[in-house]
Amino acid sequence: MVGGTTNEALKDRVTCLENFVGVLDSDGAIALSVQTEQHTIELVDLRKIIDDFMTKMSAKITIIIEDVVSLENVVKINLKCLEDDVAFVKNSVPAHFGAIGEEYVAALSTLQTDLL
């Protein structure tokens, strides 16, 4: 009877493996093959979601980079205008503070009207 007990134990193990790998069990366990198929489908869906996300983010990043470059150009222009204004004021200010005269006052009033 030792052989019969061993056969029963082997049949139980084979049945357990069949249930796990592919044969549905009556206790509601999901077979490994079914789980693998479900995971494969979910992975394909996730990959599509990630690809869509990356495409959208790449487009947004490109737009942001273009905006930053445009802002950089505007700042360069504004800095150039500011440099020109500073150069104008430097040329208008006398070398010594004691030498302030009508030319300096006229230059300041001209600068003030230009800014308005």
C-alpha positions in Angstrom: 0.0 0.0 0.0 3.0 2.3 0.2 2.9 2.6 -3.6 -0.8 3.6 -3.5 -0.1 6.3 -0.9 2.7 7.7 -3.0 0.5 7.6 -6.1 -2.2 9.6 -4.3 0.4 12.1 -3.1 1.7 12.5 -6.6 -1.8 12.9 -8.1 -2.6 15.5 -5.5 0.6 17.4 -6.4 -0.1 17.2 -10.1 -3.7 18.3 -9.6 -2.4 21.3 -7.5 0.1 22.2 -10.3 -2.6 21.9 -12.9 -4.9 24.2 -11.0 -2.1 26.7 -10.5 -0.9 26.6 -14.1 -4.0 26.4 -16.1 -7.0 24.4 -14.9 -9.5 26.4 -12.9 -10.1 25.2 -9.5 -13.6 25.2 -7.9 -12.4 27.4 -5.0 -12.2 30.5 -7.2 -8.4 30.5 -7.7 -7.3 32.1 -11.0 -5.0 30.0 -13.1 -1.4 31.2 -13.7 -1.9 31.2 -17.5 -5.0 33.4 -17.1 -3.1 35.7 -14.7 -0.2 36.0 -17.1 -2.6 36.9 -20.0 -4.3 39.5 -17.9 -0.9 41.0 -16.9 0.2 41.1 -20.5 -2.9 43.0 -21.5 -2.4 45.4 -18.6 1.2 45.9 -19.5 0.3 46.7 -23.1 -2.3 49.3 -21.9 0.2 50.8 -19.5 2.8 51.1 -22.3 0.3 52.9 -24.5 -0.5 55.3 -21.6 3.2 56.0 -21.0 3.8 56.6 -24.7 0.9 59.0 -24.9 2.1 60.8 -21.8 5.7 61.1 -23.1 4.4 62.4 -26.5 2.3 65.1 -24.7 5.1 66.0 -22.3 7.6 66.3 -25.2 5.3 68.7 -27.0 4.8 70.8 -23.8 8.5 70.9 -23.1 9.2 72.0 -26.6 6.6 74.9 -26.2 8.2 75.8 -22.8 11.7 75.9 -24.4 10.4 78.1 -27.2 8.8 80.5 -24.6 12.0 80.7 -22.6 14.0 81.5 -25.8 11.5 84.2 -26.7 11.7 85.6 -23.1 15.5 85.5 -23.4 15.3 87.6 -26.6 13.0 90.1 -25.0 15.3 90.4 -22.0 18.3 90.9 -24.3 16.4 93.7 -26.1 15.4 95.4 -22.8 19.0 95.1 -21.5 20.3 96.7 -24.6 17.8 99.6 -24.3 18.8 100.0 -20.6 22.5 100.0 -21.6 21.8 102.7 -24.2 19.9 104.8 -21.6 22.8 104.4 -19.1 25.3 105.4 -21.8 23.2 108.4 -22.6 23.1 109.5 -18.9 26.8 108.9 -18.5 27.5 111.1 -21.5 25.2 113.7 -20.2 26.6 113.9 -16.7 29.6 116.2 -16.3 32.9 114.7 -15.1 32.6 116.6 -11.8 29.6 117.1 -9.7 30.5 120.7 -9.2 30.3 121.3 -12.9 26.5 120.6 -13.2 25.1 123.2 -15.5 22.3 123.9 -17.9 23.5 121.2 -20.3 22.9 118.5 -17.6 19.5 119.8 -16.7 18.5 120.0 -20.4 19.7 116.4 -20.9 17.7 115.2 -17.9 14.6 116.9 -19.1 15.1 115.4 -22.5 15.6 111.9 -21.0 12.4 112.4 -18.9 10.3 113.3 -21.9 11.7 110.4 -23.8 10.8 108.0 -21.1 7.2 109.3 -20.9 
